[in-house]
């Protein structure tokens, strides 16, 4: 399985979602978790419904249909490792709410590889269906995500897929709240005040002068895990650099980077994004899956008419301790760096914040921040 393909897939979908927001607001999205979910779903699809999704993913996963060999296949090992790696740094859940019975083979594959939770729901009573779905999501996320289904669901629904991700990570070297203060942040022609953290340290830094982009790799306590800040040069709008596919590759700038003394100013933020991804996939010609009468989900259930909703909820919080709530110990800074070889990395304008695992070369979460004060 090609890691660069998965990263490019996530970058492409993220761009579509941000464009749908008219390049405003914040966005948190996990391409790898959507990719794994769609890969497993494809195993239960047939005919044109399968062909459309396979074209979108860029590869097929029919090896998983081999009844004797799928548990020990390379595809199973790769997808399971991606899921386990993501779950090790986050609260990740994949849930299918369905009105019909699920085929045993599909259920076994989904539970082993994806840790999928199946819940049979009677959608004919929408308020009760909403209550039950919210209850399941709250329980599976440790009560971190509540009232995800806040609008009455249509009684004609036959299946709902939801993927939730709550990221937590602790900085290898924490910021000190003593140095956090209100500082200006520029949004187009407007200036707002945000809570800005400050730290002096040595980080892997790379300035791509060709594309006018700066990269900063901030390590988490967990080995090979980074927050990657991608910052356009002054005067260059964020949406301009997002049009460049080179941003889906975080390994090349890491290899090109050098340990550099940096004065870092990073705004605190807390982003919770709820996305209904059905229309995004339809725009990429994955339409049969969401259309009753055209969807062939016979490998999943003979009774399901279509996937009526495909939802992803991602929550990421960045503060002095890292990307999870709670107070950490204060880290005392050493003497201020002196000299001309210091990079001032002040994140005072819209930026891209990526969670990147360097040993497997996978971008786990992509976050676009245009306003750190907006949740």
C-alpha positions as CSV (number, residue, x, y, z in Angstrom):
1,X,0.0,0.0,0.0
2,X,1.4,3.4,-1.1
3,X,1.7,5.8,1.8
4,X,2.1,8.8,-0.5
5,X,-1.2,7.8,-2.2
6,X,-3.0,8.0,1.2
7,X,-1.4,11.4,2.0
8,X,-2.4,12.8,-1.4
9,X,-5.9,11.5,-0.9
10,X,-6.2,13.2,2.4
11,X,-4.8,16.5,1.1
12,X,-7.1,16.5,-1.9
13,X,-10.2,15.9,0.2
14,X,-9.1,18.5,2.8
15,X,-8.8,21.1,0.0
16,X,-12.3,20.3,-1.3
17,X,-13.7,20.7,2.2
18,X,-12.0,24.0,2.7
19,X,-13.1,25.3,-0.7
20,X,-16.7,24.3,0.3
21,X,-16.2,26.6,3.3
22,X,-15.2,29.4,0.9
23,X,-11.7,29.3,2.4
24,X,-12.9,30.7,5.7
25,X,-13.1,29.3,9.3
26,X,-11.1,26.5,10.7
27,X,-11.1,22.8,9.6
28,X,-9.9,19.6,11.2
29,X,-9.9,16.5,9.1
30,X,-8.3,13.0,9.1
31,X,-7.6,11.7,5.6
32,X,-6.1,8.4,6.8
33,X,-9.1,7.4,9.0
34,X,-11.5,8.2,6.1
35,X,-9.3,6.2,3.7
36,X,-9.2,3.1,6.0
37,X,-13.0,3.3,6.5
38,X,-13.6,3.5,2.8
39,X,-11.2,0.7,2.1
40,X,-13.0,-1.6,4.4
41,X,-16.4,-0.5,3.1
42,X,-15.3,-1.3,-0.4
43,X,-15.0,-5.0,0.5
44,X,-18.8,-5.1,0.9
45,X,-19.7,-3.3,-2.3
46,X,-20.3,-4.8,-5.7
47,X,-20.5,-3.8,-9.4
48,X,-20.5,-0.1,-10.3
49,X,-20.8,1.0,-6.6
50,X,-17.5,-0.8,-6.0
51,X,-15.9,0.6,-9.2
52,X,-16.6,4.2,-8.3
53,X,-15.1,3.9,-4.8
54,X,-12.1,2.0,-6.1
55,X,-11.3,4.7,-8.6
56,X,-11.6,7.3,-5.8
57,X,-9.2,5.4,-3.5
58,X,-6.7,4.7,-6.2
59,X,-6.5,1.0,-5.4
60,X,-8.7,-2.0,-4.7
61,X,-8.8,-4.2,-1.5
62,X,-10.4,-7.3,-3.0
63,X,-7.6,-9.4,-1.4
64,X,-9.7,-9.2,1.7
65,X,-12.4,-11.2,0.0
66,X,-10.2,-14.4,0.1
67,X,-12.0,-16.3,2.9
68,X,-8.9,-18.4,3.7
69,X,-6.1,-15.9,3.5
70,X,-7.5,-12.4,4.3
71,X,-6.7,-12.5,8.1
72,X,-3.0,-13.0,7.3
73,X,-2.8,-10.9,4.2
74,X,-0.4,-7.9,3.7
75,X,-3.4,-5.6,3.2
76,X,-4.9,-6.7,6.6
77,X,-1.5,-6.1,8.3
78,X,-1.0,-2.7,6.8
79,X,-4.6,-1.3,7.4
80,X,-4.6,-2.7,11.0
81,X,-1.2,-1.1,11.7
82,X,-2.5,2.3,10.5
83,X,-5.6,2.0,12.6
84,X,-3.6,0.9,15.7
85,X,-1.1,3.7,15.2
86,X,-3.8,6.3,15.0
87,X,-5.7,4.8,18.0
88,X,-2.5,4.9,20.1
89,X,-2.4,8.7,19.9
90,X,-6.1,9.4,19.9
91,X,-9.6,8.3,20.7
92,X,-10.7,7.0,17.4
93,X,-14.0,5.3,16.8
94,X,-15.7,3.9,13.7
95,X,-19.4,3.1,14.1
96,X,-22.0,1.9,11.7
97,X,-25.7,2.4,12.5
98,X,-27.8,0.2,10.4
99,X,-31.4,-1.0,10.0
100,X,-30.7,-4.4,8.4
101,X,-28.7,-7.5,9.3
102,X,-24.9,-7.4,8.5
103,X,-23.2,-10.1,6.6
104,X,-20.9,-12.2,8.8
105,X,-17.8,-11.9,6.6
106,X,-18.0,-8.1,6.3
107,X,-18.6,-7.8,10.0
108,X,-15.5,-10.0,10.8
109,X,-13.2,-8.0,8.5
110,X,-14.5,-4.7,9.8
111,X,-14.2,-5.6,13.5
112,X,-10.6,-7.1,13.1
113,X,-9.1,-4.4,10.9
114,X,-11.1,-1.3,11.8
115,X,-12.4,-2.1,15.3
116,X,-15.8,-1.2,13.8
117,X,-18.8,-1.0,16.2
118,X,-22.1,-2.2,14.6
119,X,-25.4,-0.9,16.1
120,X,-28.8,-1.9,14.7
121,X,-31.2,1.0,14.9
122,X,-34.9,1.6,14.1
123,X,-34.8,4.8,12.2
124,X,-38.6,4.9,11.9
125,X,-38.8,6.9,15.1
126,X,-36.2,9.7,14.5
127,X,-36.0,11.2,18.0
128,X,-35.3,7.8,19.6
129,X,-32.8,7.0,16.8
130,X,-31.0,10.3,17.5
131,X,-30.9,9.6,21.2
132,X,-29.5,6.1,20.8
133,X,-26.9,7.2,18.2
134,X,-25.7,10.0,20.5
135,X,-25.6,7.7,23.4
136,X,-23.3,5.2,21.5
137,X,-21.0,7.9,20.3
138,X,-20.6,9.5,23.7
139,X,-19.9,6.1,25.3
140,X,-17.3,5.1,22.6
141,X,-15.5,8.4,22.8
142,X,-15.3,8.4,26.6
143,X,-17.9,11.2,26.7
144,X,-15.5,13.5,24.9
145,X,-18.0,14.1,22.0
146,X,-21.6,14.8,22.9
147,X,-24.8,15.5,20.9
148,X,-23.1,14.8,17.5
149,X,-26.5,14.1,16.0
150,X,-28.3,17.4,16.8
151,X,-30.8,17.4,14.0
152,X,-33.7,14.9,13.6
153,X,-32.7,12.1,11.2
154,X,-34.9,11.1,8.3
155,X,-37.1,8.0,9.0
156,X,-36.2,6.6,5.5
157,X,-32.5,6.2,6.5
158,X,-31.1,2.7,6.4
159,X,-27.4,3.3,7.4
160,X,-25.2,5.9,8.9
161,X,-21.4,5.7,9.1
162,X,-19.5,7.9,11.6
163,X,-15.8,8.2,12.3
164,X,-14.7,10.3,15.3
165,X,-11.2,11.3,16.3
166,X,-10.1,13.1,19.4
167,X,-6.3,13.8,19.3
168,X,-4.1,14.0,22.3
169,X,-0.4,14.5,22.4
170,X,2.2,15.8,24.8
171,X,5.0,18.1,23.7
172,X,8.5,16.6,24.0
173,X,9.3,20.0,25.6
174,X,6.3,21.8,27.0
175,X,5.5,25.5,26.7
176,X,5.2,27.6,29.8
177,X,1.9,29.3,30.6
178,X,4.0,32.1,32.2
179,X,5.0,33.2,28.7
180,X,1.5,33.0,27.1
181,X,0.0,36.4,26.4
182,X,-2.4,38.1,24.0
183,X,-0.8,39.0,20.7
184,X,-2.1,40.1,17.3
185,X,-3.2,37.6,14.6
186,X,-4.0,38.8,11.1
187,X,-7.0,37.6,9.2
188,X,-7.1,39.3,5.8
189,X,-7.2,43.0,6.6
190,X,-8.4,42.4,10.2
191,X,-6.3,42.1,13.3
192,X,-7.5,40.1,16.3
193,X,-5.9,39.3,19.7
194,X,-5.2,35.7,20.4
195,X,-3.6,33.7,23.2
196,X,-0.1,33.2,21.9
197,X,2.4,30.7,23.4
198,X,6.1,31.5,23.3
199,X,9.2,29.3,23.4
200,X,12.8,29.3,22.4
201,X,14.2,26.0,21.3
202,X,15.9,24.0,18.6
203,X,13.5,22.6,16.0
204,X,13.8,21.1,12.5
205,X,13.1,24.0,10.2
206,X,13.0,24.3,6.4
207,X,12.3,27.3,4.2
208,X,11.1,26.4,0.8
209,X,11.8,29.5,-1.2
210,X,10.5,28.1,-4.4
211,X,7.0,27.8,-3.0
212,X,7.3,30.5,-0.4
213,X,6.5,28.2,2.5
214,X,8.1,27.7,5.9
215,X,8.0,24.3,7.7
216,X,8.6,23.8,11.4
217,X,8.6,20.3,13.0
218,X,7.7,20.4,16.7
219,X,8.2,17.0,18.3
220,X,5.7,15.3,20.6
221,X,6.8,13.2,23.5
222,X,5.9,10.1,21.5
223,X,8.9,9.2,19.3
224,X,8.6,10.1,15.5
225,X,5.4,12.1,16.0
226,X,5.4,15.8,15.1
227,X,3.2,18.8,14.8
228,X,4.2,20.3,11.5
229,X,3.5,24.0,11.1
230,X,3.2,25.1,7.4
231,X,3.3,28.8,7.2
232,X,3.0,30.9,4.0
233,X,5.4,33.8,3.7
234,X,4.0,37.2,4.6
235,X,1.6,38.5,1.9
236,X,0.9,35.1,0.5
237,X,-2.7,33.9,1.2
238,X,-3.1,30.4,2.7
239,X,-5.4,29.3,0.0
240,X,-2.7,30.0,-2.6
241,X,-0.3,27.5,-1.0
242,X,-3.1,24.9,-0.5
243,X,-3.4,24.6,-4.2
244,X,0.1,23.1,-4.3
245,X,0.1,19.2,-4.1
246,X,3.7,19.4,-2.8
247,X,2.1,20.0,0.6
248,X,0.9,16.4,0.8
249,X,4.6,15.4,1.2
250,X,6.0,16.0,4.6
251,X,8.9,13.7,4.4
252,X,10.9,15.7,1.8
253,X,10.9,19.0,3.8
254,X,11.8,17.0,7.0
255,X,14.8,15.5,5.2
256,X,15.7,18.9,3.9
257,X,15.4,20.6,7.3
258,X,18.2,21.3,9.7
259,X,18.1,21.7,13.5
260,X,17.7,25.4,14.0
261,X,17.4,27.8,16.9
262,X,13.9,29.2,16.8
263,X,11.9,31.8,18.6
264,X,8.5,30.2,18.3
265,X,5.1,32.0,18.8
266,X,2.2,29.6,18.4
267,X,-1.4,30.4,19.1
268,X,-3.5,28.2,21.3
269,X,-6.6,26.8,19.6
270,X,-9.4,24.3,20.1
271,X,-11.1,23.1,16.9
272,X,-14.1,20.7,16.7
273,X,-15.2,20.0,13.1
274,X,-18.3,17.9,12.2
275,X,-18.3,17.0,8.5
276,X,-20.9,15.2,6.4
277,X,-18.7,13.8,3.7
278,X,-21.3,12.3,1.4
279,X,-21.4,15.3,-1.0
280,X,-17.6,15.5,-1.2
281,X,-17.5,11.9,-2.4
282,X,-20.4,12.5,-4.7
283,X,-18.4,15.3,-6.3
284,X,-15.7,12.8,-6.9
285,X,-18.1,10.5,-8.8
286,X,-18.7,8.2,-5.8
287,X,-22.5,8.6,-6.2
288,X,-24.1,5.2,-6.3
289,X,-23.1,4.5,-2.7
290,X,-25.3,7.3,-1.5
291,X,-28.2,6.7,-3.8
292,X,-31.1,4.4,-2.9
293,X,-31.8,2.1,-5.9
294,X,-28.3,2.4,-7.3
295,X,-26.1,1.3,-4.3
296,X,-25.1,-2.3,-4.4
297,X,-24.1,-3.1,-0.8
298,X,-25.0,-6.8,-1.0
299,X,-21.6,-7.8,0.5
300,X,-22.6,-5.8,3.6
301,X,-26.3,-6.4,3.9
302,X,-29.1,-7.5,1.6
303,X,-31.4,-5.0,3.4
304,X,-29.4,-1.7,3.3
305,X,-30.5,0.6,0.5
306,X,-27.5,3.1,0.7
307,X,-25.2,5.0,3.0
308,X,-27.4,7.9,4.0
309,X,-24.8,9.8,6.0
310,X,-21.0,9.6,6.2
311,X,-19.9,11.7,9.1
312,X,-16.5,12.6,10.5
313,X,-16.0,14.5,13.7
314,X,-12.4,15.6,14.7
315,X,-11.4,17.5,17.8
316,X,-7.9,18.9,18.3
317,X,-6.8,21.2,21.1
318,X,-3.4,22.8,21.3
319,X,-2.2,24.4,24.5
320,X,1.0,24.6,26.6
321,X,1.1,21.0,27.4
322,X,0.4,19.7,23.9
323,X,-2.7,18.7,22.1
324,X,-4.8,17.6,25.0
325,X,-6.4,19.4,28.0
326,X,-4.9,19.5,31.4
327,X,-2.2,21.5,33.1
328,X,1.5,20.5,32.7
329,X,4.5,21.6,34.7
330,X,6.1,24.9,33.9
331,X,9.2,24.6,31.8
332,X,11.7,27.3,32.6
333,X,13.4,28.8,29.6
334,X,17.1,29.3,29.4
335,X,18.8,32.6,28.4
336,X,17.3,34.2,25.3
337,X,19.0,33.1,22.1
338,X,21.4,35.7,20.8
339,X,22.9,36.2,17.3
340,X,21.9,36.4,13.7
341,X,21.3,32.7,13.2
342,X,18.0,32.7,15.0
343,X,14.8,32.1,13.1
344,X,11.8,34.1,14.4
345,X,8.8,31.8,13.6
346,X,5.8,33.9,14.5
347,X,2.5,32.3,13.6
348,X,0.4,35.4,13.4
349,X,-1.5,34.6,10.2
350,X,-3.5,31.7,8.8
351,X,-1.6,28.4,8.8
352,X,-1.7,24.7,8.3
353,X,-1.2,22.4,11.4
354,X,-0.5,18.7,10.6
355,X,0.0,15.7,12.9
356,X,2.7,13.6,11.2
357,X,4.2,10.2,12.0
358,X,7.6,10.3,10.3
359,X,8.4,6.6,10.7
360,X,5.4,5.5,8.6
361,X,5.3,8.7,6.6
362,X,1.6,9.3,7.2
363,X,-0.3,12.6,7.9
364,X,-2.7,11.6,10.6
365,X,-4.6,14.9,11.0
366,X,-4.7,18.0,8.9
367,X,-5.9,21.3,10.6
368,X,-6.4,24.6,8.8
369,X,-6.4,27.6,11.2
370,X,-7.6,30.9,9.9
371,X,-8.9,32.1,13.3
372,X,-7.4,30.6,16.5
373,X,-10.2,32.0,18.6
374,X,-12.9,30.3,16.6
375,X,-13.9,26.8,17.9
